[in-house]
Amino acid sequence: MSDASTNSDEQPGTDWVFGYGSLIYKVDFPYRRREVASISGWKRRFWQGSHDHRGTPQAPGRVVTLIPSPGTLCRGMAYEVDHAVYEHLDHREKNGYQRHRVDIDLVEAGGTVKGTLYVAGTDNPAFLGPAGAAEMADQILASHGPSGSNREYLLELDKALREIGETDLHVAELARILRNI
């Protein structure tokens, strides 16, 4: 599954994973390196339902996925990992997410690497799609699952994005609404 990297520091038997949601702040897997990174042509949206982590099948939460958006950059974290990590990540990202290959720009270290990201496409059964910000915030506020509250997920993501210098207006607007409720 691993493609050759343009970064000569990559170790044989490893790959890069790009995190744009909870993989930024909830790192429950081993990694060799962690770098602030970005990908182009994608934007973050709270359009994926979470029946297994931040909600239930009866009351799904909302978590982020990526939507194609030519000309935009999405900043997150890249992790150089051993291939064995995919067993854990495939289970963690199981609710509609699929692996995709992408070029990842390492912001601080410089260079571009080939890597993997998980995207929940519009054709998966848990996809919720767009809604008004107030409606999404209400759903996020009301949702809770085995991994905790959906509110916590949103606020932790907003905080983690600010810490890496990312301004994501979609995430920031939802966090602002929740903080004012």
Backbone as numpy.savetxt, mean C-alpha at the origin, in Angstrom:
# Nx Ny Nz CAx CAy CAz Cx Cy Cz
10.29 -15.25 -10.39 9.47 -14.06 -10.39 10.33 -12.81 -10.39
11.58 -12.90 -10.01 12.42 -11.71 -9.92 13.03 -11.37 -11.26
12.98 -10.10 -11.61 13.67 -9.61 -12.80 15.02 -9.06 -12.38
15.90 -8.89 -13.33 17.19 -8.29 -13.03 16.99 -6.84 -12.63
17.80 -6.38 -11.76 17.71 -5.01 -11.25 18.77 -4.14 -11.90
18.46 -2.86 -12.00 19.48 -1.93 -12.48 20.35 -1.45 -11.32
20.03 -1.88 -10.12 20.82 -1.51 -8.96 21.80 -2.64 -8.68
23.09 -2.37 -8.79 24.10 -3.42 -8.64 24.23 -3.93 -7.21
23.58 -3.27 -6.24 23.68 -3.72 -4.85 22.72 -4.87 -4.53
21.77 -5.19 -5.42 20.81 -6.24 -5.14 21.51 -7.58 -5.01
21.13 -8.35 -4.02 21.71 -9.65 -3.76 20.99 -10.73 -4.57
21.70 -11.77 -5.02 21.03 -12.88 -5.71 19.99 -13.51 -4.79
18.86 -13.92 -5.37 17.80 -14.55 -4.57 16.93 -13.57 -3.83
17.07 -12.30 -4.15 16.25 -11.29 -3.50 15.40 -10.57 -4.53
14.45 -9.81 -4.04 13.58 -8.99 -4.88 13.25 -7.74 -4.08
12.66 -6.78 -4.74 12.20 -5.57 -4.08 10.68 -5.58 -4.04
10.13 -5.13 -2.93 8.68 -5.00 -2.76 8.40 -3.54 -2.47
7.40 -2.98 -3.16 7.00 -1.59 -2.94 5.73 -1.57 -2.10
5.79 -0.84 -0.98 4.64 -0.67 -0.10 4.12 0.75 -0.18
2.82 0.88 -0.34 2.18 2.20 -0.46 1.06 2.39 0.56
0.74 1.35 1.32 -0.29 1.41 2.35 0.29 0.97 3.67
-0.31 -0.04 4.27 0.17 -0.49 5.58 1.58 -1.08 5.52
2.04 -1.47 4.33 3.42 -1.97 4.24 4.44 -0.87 4.53
4.01 0.38 4.57 4.93 1.46 4.94 5.19 1.43 6.44
4.15 1.22 7.24 4.30 1.36 8.70 4.15 0.06 9.48
3.58 -0.97 8.89 3.41 -2.25 9.58 4.28 -3.28 8.87
5.52 -3.33 9.28 6.50 -4.19 8.62 6.67 -5.44 9.48
5.92 -6.47 9.13 5.92 -7.72 9.91 6.61 -8.84 9.14
7.64 -8.47 8.41 8.40 -9.43 7.62 9.86 -9.00 7.63
10.78 -9.96 7.46 12.20 -9.60 7.43 12.57 -8.96 6.09
13.51 -8.04 6.14 14.00 -7.42 4.91 15.48 -7.13 5.06
16.16 -7.00 3.93 17.59 -6.70 3.92 17.85 -5.20 3.92
17.05 -4.47 3.16 17.17 -3.00 3.06 15.78 -2.41 2.99
15.69 -1.17 3.45 14.44 -0.41 3.38 14.79 0.98 2.87
14.09 1.42 1.84 14.39 2.71 1.21 13.10 3.45 0.89
13.09 4.77 1.12 11.99 5.60 0.61 12.05 5.50 -0.91
10.90 5.28 -1.53 10.88 5.02 -2.96 9.62 5.60 -3.58
9.59 5.61 -4.90 8.38 6.05 -5.60 8.20 5.23 -6.87
6.97 5.19 -7.32 6.64 4.57 -8.60 5.85 5.60 -9.39
5.92 5.50 -10.69 5.20 6.48 -11.51 4.00 5.82 -12.17
2.97 6.66 -12.41 1.79 6.21 -13.11 0.70 5.62 -12.25
0.78 5.81 -10.94 -0.21 5.25 -10.01 -0.58 6.29 -8.96
-1.83 6.20 -8.46 -2.24 7.00 -7.30 -2.99 6.10 -6.32
-2.86 6.45 -5.04 -3.44 5.73 -3.92 -4.91 6.13 -3.78
-5.79 5.13 -3.55 -7.20 5.41 -3.30 -7.76 4.41 -2.29
-8.62 4.88 -1.41 -9.31 4.03 -0.44 -10.53 3.39 -1.11
-10.27 2.57 -2.12 -11.35 1.99 -2.90 -11.46 0.47 -2.75
-10.58 -0.13 -1.96 -10.60 -1.57 -1.79 -11.29 -1.93 -0.47
-12.19 -2.89 -0.52 -12.83 -3.37 0.70 -11.90 -4.28 1.47
-12.00 -4.22 2.78 -11.21 -5.10 3.65 -12.18 -5.93 4.48
-12.31 -7.20 4.08 -13.17 -8.13 4.80 -12.39 -8.94 5.82
-11.06 -8.88 5.73 -10.24 -9.78 6.52 -9.30 -9.11 7.50
-9.02 -7.82 7.34 -8.09 -7.15 8.25 -8.73 -5.97 8.98
-9.32 -5.04 8.26 -9.84 -3.81 8.87 -11.36 -3.72 8.79
-11.98 -4.87 8.59 -13.43 -4.97 8.55 -13.81 -6.44 8.56
-15.07 -6.71 8.30 -15.59 -8.07 8.26 -16.39 -8.24 6.96
-16.74 -9.47 6.62 -17.57 -9.63 5.41 -18.91 -8.87 5.51
-19.46 -8.78 6.71 -20.72 -8.07 6.90 -20.54 -6.55 6.91
-19.38 -6.08 7.31 -19.10 -4.64 7.41 -17.66 -4.38 6.98
-17.41 -4.41 5.66 -16.03 -4.24 5.20 -15.49 -2.84 5.49
-14.20 -2.82 5.81 -13.52 -1.54 5.92 -13.06 -1.09 4.54
-12.36 0.04 4.51 -11.78 0.55 3.25 -10.28 0.68 3.45
-9.53 0.10 2.50 -8.08 0.19 2.52 -7.62 0.66 1.14
-6.34 0.99 1.04 -5.87 1.55 -0.22 -5.51 0.49 -1.24
-5.70 0.88 -2.47 -5.18 0.18 -3.63 -4.61 1.25 -4.54
-4.04 0.84 -5.64 -3.51 1.80 -6.61 -4.38 1.81 -7.85
-4.57 3.01 -8.38 -5.33 3.23 -9.61 -4.37 3.83 -10.63
-4.38 3.32 -11.86 -3.50 3.93 -12.88 -3.76 5.43 -13.02
-2.69 6.19 -13.09 -2.78 7.64 -13.19 -1.52 8.16 -13.88
-1.55 8.20 -15.21 -0.37 8.64 -15.96 0.12 10.02 -15.49
1.44 10.13 -15.37 2.05 11.40 -15.01 2.12 11.68 -13.52
1.66 10.77 -12.68 1.73 11.00 -11.23 2.78 10.09 -10.61
3.26 10.51 -9.44 4.19 9.71 -8.64 3.51 9.30 -7.36
3.77 8.09 -6.94 3.28 7.59 -5.66 4.49 7.22 -4.83
4.64 7.88 -3.69 5.78 7.61 -2.82 5.38 6.60 -1.75
6.32 5.75 -1.42 6.12 4.75 -0.39 7.46 4.23 0.09
7.49 2.96 0.46 8.72 2.33 0.93 9.01 1.10 0.07
10.28 0.92 -0.24 10.72 -0.28 -0.96 11.56 -1.12 0.00
11.37 -2.41 -0.06 12.09 -3.35 0.79 12.77 -4.37 -0.08
14.06 -4.58 0.14 14.74 -5.69 -0.51 14.53 -6.90 0.39
13.94 -7.93 -0.18 13.53 -9.10 0.60 14.01 -10.39 -0.07
14.10 -11.42 0.74 14.32 -12.76 0.21 13.01 -13.25 -0.38
13.08 -14.07 -1.41 11.87 -14.56 -2.08 10.92 -15.28 -1.13
11.42 -15.87 -0.06 10.57 -16.59 0.88 9.52 -15.69 1.53
9.76 -14.40 1.55 8.81 -13.45 2.16 7.48 -13.44 1.43
7.47 -13.81 0.15 6.22 -13.75 -0.62 5.14 -14.68 -0.06
5.52 -15.78 0.57 4.50 -16.64 1.17 3.71 -15.84 2.22
4.40 -15.10 3.05 3.74 -14.27 4.06 2.96 -13.12 3.42
3.58 -12.42 2.48 2.92 -11.27 1.86 1.71 -11.68 1.03
1.78 -12.81 0.34 0.63 -13.28 -0.44 -0.56 -13.55 0.49
-0.29 -14.08 1.69 -1.37 -14.30 2.66 -1.89 -12.96 3.20
-0.99 -12.08 3.53 -1.38 -10.77 4.08 -2.21 -9.97 3.07
-1.85 -10.03 1.82 -2.51 -9.24 0.76 -3.52 -10.08 -0.03
-4.15 -11.03 0.62 -4.98 -12.02 -0.07 -6.35 -11.52 -0.52
-6.88 -10.51 0.06 -8.28 -10.11 -0.18 -8.42 -9.28 -1.46
-8.08 -9.88 -2.60 -8.26 -9.20 -3.87 -7.00 -8.61 -4.48
-5.88 -8.69 -3.79 -4.63 -8.11 -4.30 -3.88 -9.12 -5.14
-3.27 -8.62 -6.21 -2.45 -9.44 -7.09 -1.08 -8.79 -7.22
-0.06 -9.61 -7.45 1.29 -9.09 -7.66 1.41 -8.47 -9.04
2.14 -7.37 -9.11 2.48 -6.70 -10.37 3.96 -6.33 -10.33
4.60 -6.38 -11.48 5.99 -5.95 -11.59 6.01 -4.47 -11.96
6.99 -3.76 -11.41 7.05 -2.31 -11.61 8.48 -1.83 -11.43
8.81 -0.71 -12.05 10.07 -0.03 -11.79 9.90 0.81 -10.53
10.83 0.68 -9.61 10.79 1.40 -8.34 12.00 2.33 -8.29
11.74 3.61 -8.11 12.82 4.59 -7.96 13.17 4.74 -6.49
14.42 4.49 -6.15 14.88 4.64 -4.77 15.23 6.11 -4.57
14.43 6.81 -3.79 14.50 8.26 -3.68 15.82 8.73 -3.09
16.18 8.22 -1.94 17.39 8.70 -1.26 18.64 7.99 -1.74
18.56 6.70 -1.99 19.73 5.94 -2.42 20.05 6.17 -3.89
19.05 6.56 -4.67 19.25 6.75 -6.09 19.16 5.43 -6.83
18.81 5.51 -8.09 18.73 4.32 -8.92 17.31 3.78 -9.01
17.16 2.87 -9.95 15.88 2.23 -10.20 16.07 0.73 -10.10
15.11 0.06 -9.47 15.12 -1.39 -9.35 13.80 -1.93 -9.86
13.81 -3.16 -10.33 12.57 -3.86 -10.66 12.05 -4.45 -9.37
10.75 -4.41 -9.20 10.19 -4.96 -7.98 8.73 -5.34 -8.15
8.15 -5.72 -7.04 6.78 -6.21 -6.99 5.95 -5.28 -6.13
4.71 -5.08 -6.54 3.74 -4.41 -5.67 2.45 -5.18 -5.77
1.60 -4.99 -4.78 0.30 -5.64 -4.73 -0.77 -4.59 -5.05
-1.60 -4.91 -6.04 -2.68 -4.01 -6.45 -3.98 -4.80 -6.44
-5.01 -4.19 -5.88 -6.35 -4.76 -5.92 -7.08 -4.13 -7.09
-7.25 -4.88 -8.15 -7.89 -4.35 -9.35 -9.39 -4.19 -9.20
-9.95 -3.47 -10.14 -11.38 -3.17 -10.10 -12.25 -4.40 -10.30
-11.69 -5.50 -10.77 -12.46 -6.71 -11.05 -12.48 -7.70 -9.89
-11.88 -7.36 -8.76 -11.89 -8.31 -7.64 -13.18 -8.14 -6.83
-13.67 -9.21 -6.19 -14.96 -9.15 -5.49 -15.02 -8.18 -4.32
-13.88 -7.82 -3.76 -13.87 -6.90 -2.61 -13.74 -5.43 -3.01
-13.59 -5.15 -4.30 -13.42 -3.77 -4.74 -14.69 -2.97 -4.47
-14.53 -1.83 -3.80 -15.67 -0.96 -3.47 -15.79 0.22 -4.42
-14.68 0.68 -4.94 -14.70 1.80 -5.86 -14.83 3.14 -5.18
-14.97 4.18 -5.99 -15.02 5.54 -5.45 -16.32 5.82 -4.72
-16.22 6.78 -3.83 -17.38 7.30 -3.09 -16.98 8.69 -2.61
-17.92 9.44 -2.12 -17.62 10.75 -1.56 -16.74 10.62 -0.33
-15.96 11.65 -0.06 -15.03 11.61 1.08 -15.77 11.39 2.39
-16.89 12.06 2.60 -17.65 11.91 3.85 -18.18 10.48 3.99
-18.66 9.91 2.90 -19.17 8.54 2.94 -18.04 7.55 3.25
-16.88 7.74 2.61 -15.74 6.86 2.89 -15.29 7.00 4.34
-15.23 8.24 4.84 -14.81 8.47 6.23 -15.77 7.80 7.20
-17.08 7.89 6.94 -18.06 7.23 7.82 -17.85 5.72 7.84
-17.60 5.13 6.67 -17.37 3.69 6.59 -16.09 3.31 7.32
-15.05 4.10 7.14 -13.78 3.84 7.82 -13.94 3.95 9.33
-14.65 4.95 9.78 -14.87 5.15 11.21 -15.63 3.97 11.84
-16.57 3.41 11.09 -17.43 2.35 11.63 -16.81 0.96 11.53
-15.72 0.80 10.80 -15.21 -0.53 10.51 -14.08 -0.95 11.44
-14.12 -2.23 11.79 -13.12 -2.83 12.67 -12.99 -4.29 12.28
-11.77 -4.80 12.27 -11.55 -6.20 11.92 -10.45 -6.81 12.77
-10.02 -8.02 12.44 -9.01 -8.73 13.22 -7.69 -7.97 13.36
-7.35 -7.11 12.42 -6.10 -6.35 12.50 -6.27 -5.00 13.17
-7.47 -4.69 13.61 -7.70 -3.43 14.31 -8.72 -2.57 13.60
-8.82 -1.34 14.07 -9.83 -0.43 13.51 -9.37 0.11 12.17
-10.34 0.36 11.32 -10.05 0.96 10.02 -9.57 2.40 10.22
-10.09 3.06 11.25 -9.66 4.43 11.59 -8.16 4.46 11.85
-7.68 3.49 12.66 -6.26 3.40 12.97 -5.43 3.22 11.69
-5.89 2.38 10.79 -5.19 2.16 9.51 -5.03 3.47 8.76
-6.11 4.22 8.61 -6.05 5.50 7.90 -5.11 6.48 8.59
-5.24 6.65 9.90 -4.42 7.63 10.60 -2.95 7.24 10.63
-2.66 5.95 10.77 -1.26 5.49 10.72 -0.66 5.70 9.33
-1.47 5.45 8.30 -0.97 5.67 6.94 -0.71 7.16 6.71
-1.62 8.01 7.13 -1.43 9.45 6.96 -0.15 9.91 7.66
0.06 9.45 8.87 1.27 9.80 9.63 2.54 9.29 8.93
2.51 8.04 8.49 3.68 7.45 7.83 4.01 8.17 6.53
3.00 8.57 5.79 3.25 9.29 4.54 3.90 10.64 4.82
3.40 11.34 5.82 4.00 12.63 6.16 5.44 12.46 6.59
5.75 11.37 7.30 7.11 11.12 7.78 8.10 10.88 6.63
7.61 10.38 5.50 8.51 10.15 4.37 8.40 11.27 3.32
7.72 12.35 3.69 7.65 13.51 2.82 6.63 13.42 1.71
5.65 12.54 1.85 4.62 12.37 0.82 3.38 13.18 1.19
2.91 13.95 0.24 1.64 14.66 0.39 0.63 13.95 -0.49
-0.25 13.19 0.12 -1.30 12.49 -0.61 -2.62 13.15 -0.21
-3.17 13.95 -1.10 -4.36 14.74 -0.78 -5.57 13.87 -0.45
-5.70 12.73 -1.10 -6.81 11.81 -0.84 -6.75 11.29 0.60
-5.60 10.79 1.00 -5.42 10.26 2.35 -5.55 11.38 3.38
-4.93 12.52 3.11 -4.97 13.65 4.05 -6.39 14.16 4.26
-7.20 14.20 3.20 -8.58 14.67 3.35 -9.38 13.72 4.22
-9.25 12.42 4.00 -9.98 11.47 4.83 -9.52 11.53 6.29
-8.21 11.67 6.51 -7.70 11.78 7.88 -8.22 13.04 8.56
-8.27 14.15 7.83 -8.79 15.40 8.38 -10.26 15.24 8.79
-11.05 14.62 7.94 -12.47 14.40 8.26 -12.60 13.56 9.52
-11.82 12.48 9.61 -11.91 11.60 10.80 -11.48 12.32 12.06
-10.45 13.13 11.97 -9.99 13.85 13.15 -11.02 14.86 13.64
-11.87 15.34 12.75 -12.87 16.33 13.10 -14.21 15.74 13.52
-14.31 14.41 13.46 -15.58 13.76 13.88 -15.55 13.56 15.38
